[in-house]
Amino acid sequence: WVESQARNAGISTPYVTINVLPKAPDSGETEAALNIDDGTIEINSWSNSQQASDLYRLIQKGSNTDITLAHGASVVVSQQTAESLKNQIIVGEGVTGLNLTIDGLHLEAPHSGNWITGSAITLASGADVSLTLSGENTLGTSNYGAGIAIGSKSVIEIDGDGSLYAGSTNGAYGSGIGTYNFSSDPASYSTIHIKGGH
């Protein structure tokens, strides 16, 4: 029907592509526990739905995990294997009120060529995350990213009883905790609070 209507309207394209965005649920989970061994974890806003301004979508493709999170949700990410993994945690633009606990993670940022996909943990612009450390955690850098990369106007607060090493583990020269915002405008600066951990 769409193709015939396009022809009737004089559109000379051989096909018409329609992207159907998924509808956000009415509510979300307040807690989630995941294993980083199963793949990269991405948390993004349900930005396509007006009623979902306080809901976030967590996807881990390696485990077919697709969870809707409520604002203020707690997400615990642990690791079973002993070796370093190139899987990542990516917190999308505008995701706020997220309580993220990392428990015994050993990640090495992939050499992808940019800060967002080349860092072990990334906070995109405008994200606001409380990061709790549990166990011993190592977040290795890449030449194009950081152990923890922070976008413009983002806020991260680090606390907990665990330890964190964020820095070079393989000769890479990326920063341990750093920003990929290169603006000189103070209004775009990010904020890092370190209250605990060792």
C-alpha positions as a printed Julia matrix, in Angstrom:
198×3 Matrix{Float64}:
  0.0     0.0    0.0
  2.79    2.44   0.92
  4.65    1.71  -2.31
  1.53    2.23  -4.45
  0.73    5.48  -2.65
  4.28    6.68  -3.29
  3.89    5.93  -7.0
  0.52    7.73  -7.1
  2.16   10.76  -5.48
  4.79   10.85  -8.19
  7.66    9.69  -5.96
 10.15    7.87  -8.15
 11.92    5.92  -5.41
 12.02    2.12  -5.8
 11.2     1.56  -2.15
 10.02    3.32   0.98
 11.6     2.61   4.38
  9.49    2.92   7.51
 11.18    2.8   10.92
  8.78    1.76  13.66
 10.07    2.86  17.05
  9.27    0.58  19.99
  6.74    1.92  22.45
  8.07    2.51  25.95
  6.36    0.69  28.84
  4.47    2.61  31.49
  6.88    1.67  34.3
 10.36    0.27  34.81
 12.41   -1.96  37.06
 14.15   -0.46  40.1
 16.94   -3.07  40.24
 18.95   -5.09  37.74
 21.97   -7.39  38.04
 24.09   -8.24  35.01
 27.26  -10.11  34.12
 29.69   -8.14  31.94
 30.98  -11.44  30.51
 27.77  -11.59  28.47
 28.55   -8.46  26.45
 28.59   -4.67  26.35
 25.83   -2.94  28.34
 24.08    0.14  26.98
 21.63    2.3   28.93
 19.72    4.93  26.97
 16.7     7.16  27.34
 13.32    6.17  25.92
 13.49    9.47  24.05
 10.92    8.47  21.46
  8.02    8.55  23.91
  6.69   11.58  25.79
  5.44    9.55  28.73
  8.82    7.87  29.16
 10.95   10.83  30.21
 11.88    9.04  33.46
 12.39    5.6   31.93
 15.59    4.15  30.55
 16.27    1.16  28.35
 19.09   -1.24  29.22
 20.26   -3.55  26.46
 22.91   -6.26  26.6
 22.93   -7.86  23.19
 25.15  -10.77  24.13
 22.54  -12.07  26.58
 19.43  -10.77  24.75
 18.73   -8.64  27.83
 16.29   -5.77  27.27
 15.11   -4.12  30.49
 13.2    -0.92  31.13
 14.59    0.89  34.17
 12.86    3.46  36.34
 14.58    6.73  37.17
 16.81    6.13  40.19
 17.25    2.43  39.44
 20.2     0.45  40.82
 22.22   -1.62  38.37
 24.9    -4.03  39.61
 27.45   -5.28  37.07
 29.81   -8.09  38.03
 32.3   -10.32  36.22
 32.9   -14.07  36.44
 35.99  -14.57  34.29
 39.43  -13.61  35.55
 40.87  -12.22  32.33
 40.38   -8.68  31.03
 37.42   -8.15  28.71
 36.84   -5.58  25.98
 33.15   -5.27  26.85
 31.91   -1.85  27.93
 29.3     0.01  29.93
 27.85    2.93  27.97
 25.44    5.36  29.65
 23.6     7.37  27.04
 22.9    11.05  26.69
 20.61   12.53  29.32
 20.39    9.41  31.53
 20.21   10.75  35.1
 19.63    9.31  38.55
 21.36    6.03  37.71
 22.98    4.1   40.57
 25.65    1.86  39.05
 27.7    -0.63  41.05
 30.72   -2.34  39.51
 31.87   -5.46  41.32
 35.2    -6.99  40.36
 35.35   -5.74  36.76
 38.51   -6.07  34.7
 37.92   -4.24  31.43
 40.28   -3.07  28.74
 38.95   -0.3   26.53
 38.77   -1.36  22.87
 40.85    0.59  20.34
 37.84    1.78  18.35
 39.06    5.19  17.24
 36.79    7.43  19.32
 36.14    8.26  22.96
 32.6     6.94  23.24
 33.23    3.44  21.92
 36.9     3.4   22.95
 36.45    3.63  26.72
 35.69    0.99  29.33
 32.86    3.07  30.87
 31.34    6.03  29.04
 28.94    8.7   30.26
 27.52   10.6   27.3
 26.59   14.28  27.48
 24.24   15.23  30.29
 24.44   11.88  32.1
 24.36   11.8   35.91
 25.6     8.6   37.56
 26.43    7.49  41.09
 29.16    4.86  40.75
 29.69    2.49  43.68
 32.86    0.39  43.84
 32.74   -3.17  45.14
 35.66   -5.57  45.02
 38.76   -4.88  42.93
 38.11   -3.11  39.61
 40.47   -2.34  36.74
 39.39   -0.11  33.85
 42.14   -0.01  31.23
 42.47    2.82  28.73
 42.91    2.86  24.98
 44.77    5.36  22.83
 41.41    6.9   21.91
 39.56    6.77  25.21
 39.69    6.47  28.97
 39.0     4.05  31.75
 35.98    6.24  32.47
 35.08    8.81  29.79
 32.74   11.67  30.66
 30.85   13.84  28.2
 29.92   17.5   28.48
 27.67   18.57  31.36
 27.88   15.09  32.87
 28.22   14.29  36.57
 29.77   11.23  38.18
 30.05   10.53  41.9
 32.36    7.68  42.93
 31.96    5.98  46.3
 32.03    2.56  47.9
 34.35    0.21  49.77
 35.96   -1.35  46.69
 39.04   -0.32  44.74
 39.48    1.18  41.29
 42.47    1.35  39.02
 41.7     3.42  35.93
 44.67    3.88  33.65
 46.97    2.23  31.15
 47.16   -1.55  31.31
 48.67   -2.22  27.88
 50.86    0.76  27.05
 47.96    2.9   25.82
 48.12    6.61  26.59
 44.47    7.42  27.26
 43.45    8.97  30.59
 42.22    7.05  33.6
 39.19    9.28  34.19
 38.75   12.01  31.61
 36.44   13.99  29.4
 35.93   13.91  25.68
 34.47   17.43  25.87
 37.04   19.76  24.33
 35.0    22.96  24.66
 36.44   25.94  26.55
 32.94   27.02  27.6
 32.6    26.53  31.4
 28.88   25.84  30.96
 29.75   22.57  29.23
 32.22   21.34  31.86
 31.71   17.99  33.58
 31.85   17.25  37.3
 33.67   14.41  39.08
 33.07   13.77  42.8
 35.25   11.13  44.49
 33.87   10.38  47.95
 35.11    6.86  48.6
 36.84    3.8   47.25
 40.56    3.22  47.12
